Amino acid sequence: MRLDTDEAARLAVFLAQRTKLLRLAYRHLGSVSEAQDIVQDAWLKFAGAENVQNGPRLLSVIVTRLCLDQAKSAAARRLSYVGEWLPEPADASFEDASDAALDISFAVMRTLERLSPSERAAFFLHDVWDLSFEEVGAALAKSPAACRKLASRARAALIDARTRFKPSSAELDRLVAAFEASLRSGDPSSLKTLLSADIQLVTDGGGRKIAALNVIVGPDAVARFLLGVAAKTPEGSLTSISRRLLNGSPALLVMIGGELDSTYSFDLDADGRVRGIYVVRNPEKLAHISADGATPEA
């Protein structure tokens, strides 16, 4: 069926905003598949809306409301989650280099997870989509003053996450080389020199694969854990270590026995030392990630 002028215009607005909306939904839910479903549902509601004055703003409100409904069931699932929870790695379909305001790095995502759904919603609508607090209040059924406080708490919580830096390809090369040197020698010193004093290692197996149940803190503990995991990998089973852009940063994909075993993502401090390592091993969270097109490490 041929689109009329209004429908065609709405579709153009939606397509122009789609990646930004995906990132918004992902920041609420931490799930690639759920974010995709939310944005598709948002299109259906947007296509049928009447008297649309500002398409991007209306889409942001629709996505936010859908995410708030979905967040209730997501929170219930996480209560029974085994071990630490990390978001599903987001691939290139979520990338938008010009959209720094919707950072989806693991450091930011971990911080957002600790906020309430209302804090996230008020912050995103006001700070990212420039809705006034009166408009935010109408969207969330809260007073403008309450929404101002919610956004302020979220903004303050994100300060630490925003002081972290994404590794470059060269920095990732140095990390891999130091890890390999420590693995060959059995001495963690080479690896430890690249780790910050307050480094945290978060591993997510979801009860499906072996992972640390708690966050591992400190360069000595982190280095020894990583070397211990590598030492336990059956000889000859490591298929490849490949590079892929995940959540906006260079990351590593580890293939064992011809299957994707885990993804490794990193963030750095101001001195270039690794401050965070995020390892996703839960097969359900890796199902959408393909190794095709990844660049094998030398």
C-alpha positions as a Python dict, from the first residue, in 0.01 Angstrom:
ca = {
    (1, 'M'): (0, 0, 0),
    (2, 'R'): (133, 344, -95),
    (3, 'L'): (211, 577, 193),
    (4, 'D'): (37, 911, 195),
    (5, 'T'): (241, 1226, 254),
    (6, 'D'): (185, 1232, 630),
    (7, 'E'): (273, 863, 673),
    (8, 'A'): (583, 901, 458),
    (9, 'A'): (694, 1200, 664),
    (10, 'R'): (642, 1007, 987),
    (11, 'L'): (838, 711, 855),
    (12, 'A'): (1125, 943, 760),
    (13, 'V'): (1127, 1092, 1112),
    (14, 'F'): (1120, 746, 1269),
    (15, 'L'): (1403, 611, 1053),
    (16, 'A'): (1614, 920, 1128),
    (17, 'Q'): (1564, 863, 1501),
    (18, 'R'): (1575, 482, 1504),
    (19, 'T'): (1935, 430, 1618),
    (20, 'K'): (1900, 696, 1886),
    (21, 'L'): (1579, 531, 2007),
    (22, 'L'): (1749, 190, 2013),
    (23, 'R'): (2023, 333, 2232),
    (24, 'L'): (1764, 495, 2457),
    (25, 'A'): (1574, 168, 2503),
    (26, 'Y'): (1899, -23, 2553),
    (27, 'R'): (2008, 222, 2824),
    (28, 'H'): (1681, 154, 3005),
    (29, 'L'): (1682, -226, 2971),
    (30, 'G'): (2034, -350, 2890),
    (31, 'S'): (1888, -595, 2637),
    (32, 'V'): (1946, -578, 2263),
    (33, 'S'): (1642, -786, 2171),
    (34, 'E'): (1410, -602, 2410),
    (35, 'A'): (1532, -265, 2283),
    (36, 'Q'): (1459, -371, 1925),
    (37, 'D'): (1109, -486, 2021),
    (38, 'I'): (1041, -163, 2210),
    (39, 'V'): (1141, 53, 1914),
    (40, 'Q'): (925, -152, 1677),
    (41, 'D'): (627, -112, 1910),
    (42, 'A'): (703, 260, 1933),
    (43, 'W'): (675, 292, 1556),
    (44, 'L'): (327, 137, 1560),
    (45, 'K'): (211, 382, 1826),
    (46, 'F'): (378, 676, 1653),
    (47, 'A'): (223, 586, 1317),
    (48, 'G'): (-123, 595, 1472),
    (49, 'A'): (-80, 907, 1685),
    (50, 'E'): (-285, 1218, 1614),
    (51, 'N'): (-176, 1582, 1602),
    (52, 'V'): (197, 1513, 1613),
    (53, 'Q'): (378, 1841, 1675),
    (54, 'N'): (732, 1719, 1739),
    (55, 'G'): (806, 1370, 1610),
    (56, 'P'): (1141, 1305, 1784),
    (57, 'R'): (1009, 1419, 2121),
    (58, 'L'): (694, 1211, 2092),
    (59, 'L'): (898, 905, 1995),
    (60, 'S'): (1124, 954, 2297),
    (61, 'V'): (822, 969, 2528),
    (62, 'I'): (664, 660, 2368),
    (63, 'V'): (986, 460, 2403),
    (64, 'T'): (1032, 577, 2762),
    (65, 'R'): (683, 473, 2864),
    (66, 'L'): (722, 133, 2698),
    (67, 'C'): (1057, 85, 2873),
    (68, 'L'): (912, 175, 3212),
    (69, 'D'): (649, -96, 3166),
    (70, 'Q'): (911, -348, 3054),
    (71, 'A'): (1148, -254, 3337),
    (72, 'K'): (913, -402, 3595),
    (73, 'S'): (948, -754, 3461),
    (74, 'A'): (1320, -702, 3394),
    (75, 'A'): (1376, -605, 3759),
    (76, 'A'): (1193, -917, 3874),
    (77, 'R'): (1413, -1139, 3655),
    (78, 'R'): (1732, -981, 3788),
    (79, 'L'): (1636, -1058, 4147),
    (80, 'S'): (1686, -1427, 4070),
    (81, 'Y'): (1986, -1377, 3842),
    (82, 'V'): (2291, -1585, 3938),
    (83, 'G'): (2601, -1373, 4002),
    (84, 'E'): (2679, -1031, 3860),
    (85, 'W'): (2455, -888, 3587),
    (86, 'L'): (2595, -716, 3278),
    (87, 'P'): (2402, -585, 2977),
    (88, 'E'): (2401, -777, 2653),
    (89, 'P'): (2691, -655, 2437),
    (90, 'A'): (2558, -410, 2177),
    (91, 'D'): (2695, -447, 1826),
    (92, 'A'): (2736, -203, 1537),
    (93, 'S'): (2361, -171, 1477),
    (94, 'F'): (2350, 42, 1794),
    (95, 'E'): (2642, 263, 1696),
    (96, 'D'): (2610, 637, 1639),
    (97, 'A'): (2941, 821, 1663),
    (98, 'S'): (2767, 1159, 1681),
    (99, 'D'): (2551, 1061, 1979),
    (100, 'A'): (2781, 1101, 2279),
    (101, 'A'): (2487, 1194, 2501),
    (102, 'L'): (2361, 835, 2482),
    (103, 'D'): (2684, 665, 2586),
    (104, 'I'): (2630, 288, 2609),
    (105, 'S'): (2974, 192, 2743),
    (106, 'F'): (2976, -79, 3009),
    (107, 'A'): (3088, 168, 3276),
    (108, 'V'): (2787, 391, 3204),
    (109, 'M'): (2550, 95, 3172),
    (110, 'R'): (2662, -41, 3511),
    (111, 'T'): (2589, 298, 3668),
    (112, 'L'): (2250, 328, 3498),
    (113, 'E'): (2156, -15, 3630),
    (114, 'R'): (2188, 119, 3986),
    (115, 'L'): (1941, 401, 3916),
    (116, 'S'): (1567, 365, 3948),
    (117, 'P'): (1364, 349, 3623),
    (118, 'S'): (1216, 690, 3703),
    (119, 'E'): (1560, 845, 3756),
    (120, 'R'): (1676, 713, 3421),
    (121, 'A'): (1361, 830, 3246),
    (122, 'A'): (1367, 1185, 3387),
    (123, 'F'): (1736, 1223, 3308),
    (124, 'F'): (1710, 1092, 2951),
    (125, 'L'): (1402, 1295, 2858),
    (126, 'H'): (1539, 1622, 2999),
    (127, 'D'): (1912, 1597, 2931),
    (128, 'V'): (1906, 1408, 2601),
    (129, 'W'): (1577, 1507, 2436),
    (130, 'D'): (1557, 1856, 2593),
    (131, 'L'): (1206, 1817, 2728),
    (132, 'S'): (1119, 2071, 2996),
    (133, 'F'): (1054, 1932, 3343),
    (134, 'E'): (687, 2020, 3291),
    (135, 'E'): (686, 1795, 2983),
    (136, 'V'): (883, 1524, 3165),
    (137, 'G'): (636, 1538, 3451),
    (138, 'A'): (344, 1495, 3212),
    (139, 'A'): (515, 1196, 3049),
    (140, 'L'): (595, 1027, 3381),
    (141, 'A'): (285, 1133, 3575),
    (142, 'K'): (500, 1313, 3833),
    (143, 'S'): (542, 1675, 3937),
    (144, 'P'): (805, 1887, 3759),
    (145, 'A'): (988, 1934, 4093),
    (146, 'A'): (1002, 1559, 4150),
    (147, 'C'): (1136, 1503, 3798),
    (148, 'R'): (1402, 1770, 3851),
    (149, 'K'): (1526, 1583, 4159),
    (150, 'L'): (1520, 1249, 3978),
    (151, 'A'): (1728, 1386, 3691),
    (152, 'S'): (1970, 1555, 3930),
    (153, 'R'): (2035, 1229, 4117),
    (154, 'A'): (2097, 1046, 3791),
    (155, 'R'): (2330, 1319, 3665),
    (156, 'A'): (2537, 1307, 3983),
    (157, 'A'): (2561, 928, 3976),
    (158, 'L'): (2702, 932, 3623),
    (159, 'I'): (2995, 1160, 3703),
    (160, 'D'): (3232, 874, 3790),
    (161, 'A'): (3137, 669, 3484),
    (162, 'R'): (3200, 967, 3257),
    (163, 'T'): (3558, 1008, 3383),
    (164, 'R'): (3646, 674, 3225),
    (165, 'F'): (3790, 643, 2877),
    (166, 'K'): (3747, 403, 2590),
    (167, 'P'): (4056, 207, 2486),
    (168, 'S'): (4208, 266, 2145),
    (169, 'S'): (4314, -21, 1922),
    (170, 'A'): (4677, 41, 2021),
    (171, 'E'): (4592, 28, 2391),
    (172, 'L'): (4400, -294, 2337),
    (173, 'D'): (4705, -437, 2160),
    (174, 'R'): (4925, -352, 2460),
    (175, 'L'): (4679, -517, 2697),
    (176, 'V'): (4666, -837, 2492),
    (177, 'A'): (5047, -843, 2464),
    (178, 'A'): (5091, -795, 2839),
    (179, 'F'): (4839, -1070, 2909),
    (180, 'E'): (5016, -1309, 2675),
    (181, 'A'): (5353, -1225, 2832),
    (182, 'S'): (5219, -1294, 3181),
    (183, 'L'): (5055, -1616, 3062),
    (184, 'R'): (5379, -1743, 2908),
    (185, 'S'): (5585, -1663, 3217),
    (186, 'G'): (5326, -1743, 3480),
    (187, 'D'): (5415, -1408, 3639),
    (188, 'P'): (5127, -1153, 3650),
    (189, 'S'): (5366, -854, 3665),
    (190, 'S'): (5340, -762, 3295),
    (191, 'L'): (4963, -754, 3313),
    (192, 'K'): (4947, -575, 3648),
    (193, 'T'): (5146, -278, 3516),
    (194, 'L'): (4851, -190, 3290),
    (195, 'L'): (4585, -217, 3562),
    (196, 'S'): (4476, 74, 3782),
    (197, 'A'): (4487, 49, 4160),
    (198, 'D'): (4108, 47, 4180),
    (199, 'I'): (4040, -185, 3886),
    (200, 'Q'): (3722, -391, 3893),
    (201, 'L'): (3656, -711, 3700),
    (202, 'V'): (3292, -804, 3644),
    (203, 'T'): (3205, -1143, 3497),
    (204, 'D'): (2857, -1249, 3391),
    (205, 'G'): (2785, -1618, 3340),
    (206, 'G'): (2421, -1605, 3443),
    (207, 'G'): (2451, -1946, 3606),
    (208, 'R'): (2505, -2096, 3261),
    (209, 'K'): (2885, -2072, 3255),
    (210, 'I'): (3150, -2040, 3524),
    (211, 'A'): (3200, -1681, 3639),
    (212, 'A'): (3293, -1499, 3958),
    (213, 'L'): (2983, -1444, 4169),
    (214, 'N'): (3112, -1107, 4293),
    (215, 'V'): (3311, -817, 4152),
    (216, 'I'): (3688, -878, 4174),
    (217, 'V'): (3880, -570, 4288),
    (218, 'G'): (4249, -476, 4274),
    (219, 'P'): (4528, -544, 4020),
    (220, 'D'): (4672, -849, 4196),
    (221, 'A'): (4338, -1030, 4232),
    (222, 'V'): (4226, -936, 3880),
    (223, 'A'): (4552, -1043, 3713),
    (224, 'R'): (4560, -1377, 3895),
    (225, 'F'): (4195, -1447, 3815),
    (226, 'L'): (4246, -1380, 3443),
    (227, 'L'): (4559, -1595, 3430),
    (228, 'G'): (4382, -1868, 3623),
    (229, 'V'): (4091, -1873, 3376),
    (230, 'A'): (4331, -1891, 3081),
    (231, 'A'): (4529, -2172, 3243),
    (232, 'K'): (4210, -2377, 3285),
    (233, 'T'): (4119, -2351, 2917),
    (234, 'P'): (4183, -2697, 2765),
    (235, 'E'): (4495, -2697, 2550),
    (236, 'G'): (4416, -2660, 2183),
    (237, 'S'): (4053, -2555, 2240),
    (238, 'L'): (4111, -2180, 2192),
    (239, 'T'): (3996, -2114, 1837),
    (240, 'S'): (4067, -1741, 1815),
    (241, 'I'): (4071, -1407, 1988),
    (242, 'S'): (3910, -1147, 1761),
    (243, 'R'): (3840, -777, 1781),
    (244, 'R'): (3497, -622, 1751),
    (245, 'L'): (3344, -285, 1829),
    (246, 'L'): (3099, -344, 2115),
    (247, 'N'): (2917, -74, 2312),
    (248, 'G'): (3117, 187, 2128),
    (249, 'S'): (3463, 55, 2216),
    (250, 'P'): (3713, -199, 2080),
    (251, 'A'): (3644, -530, 2254),
    (252, 'L'): (3762, -890, 2231),
    (253, 'L'): (3564, -1196, 2125),
    (254, 'V'): (3702, -1526, 2255),
    (255, 'M'): (3615, -1834, 2051),
    (256, 'I'): (3663, -2173, 2218),
    (257, 'G'): (3593, -2496, 2036),
    (258, 'G'): (3464, -2300, 1739),
    (259, 'E'): (3194, -2124, 1943),
    (260, 'L'): (3177, -1777, 2098),
    (261, 'D'): (3269, -1827, 2463),
    (262, 'S'): (3290, -1469, 2593),
    (263, 'T'): (3331, -1102, 2516),
    (264, 'Y'): (3580, -878, 2697),
    (265, 'S'): (3517, -504, 2718),
    (266, 'F'): (3736, -244, 2891),
    (267, 'D'): (3749, 112, 3016),
    (268, 'L'): (4052, 317, 3120),
    (269, 'D'): (4135, 590, 3368),
    (270, 'A'): (4292, 927, 3287),
    (271, 'D'): (4642, 773, 3299),
    (272, 'G'): (4556, 506, 3041),
    (273, 'R'): (4543, 219, 3290),
    (274, 'V'): (4262, -34, 3276),
    (275, 'R'): (4000, 54, 3535),
    (276, 'G'): (3723, -184, 3435),
    (277, 'I'): (3702, -522, 3265),
    (278, 'Y'): (3361, -662, 3175),
    (279, 'V'): (3332, -1025, 3070),
    (280, 'V'): (3004, -1161, 2933),
    (281, 'R'): (2984, -1542, 2918),
    (282, 'N'): (2610, -1605, 2947),
    (283, 'P'): (2524, -1775, 2614),
    (284, 'E'): (2180, -1612, 2605),
    (285, 'K'): (2345, -1269, 2602),
    (286, 'L'): (2585, -1365, 2324),
    (287, 'A'): (2337, -1531, 2086),
    (288, 'H'): (2301, -1217, 1870),
    (289, 'I'): (2677, -1164, 1835),
    (290, 'S'): (2836, -1310, 1522),
    (291, 'A'): (3209, -1366, 1487),
    (292, 'D'): (3185, -1298, 1114),
    (293, 'G'): (3381, -992, 1015),
    (294, 'A'): (3584, -981, 1336),
    (295, 'T'): (3954, -918, 1299),
    (296, 'P'): (4169, -1200, 1444),
    (297, 'E'): (4446, -1089, 1677),
    (298, 'A'): (4800, -1166, 1563),
}
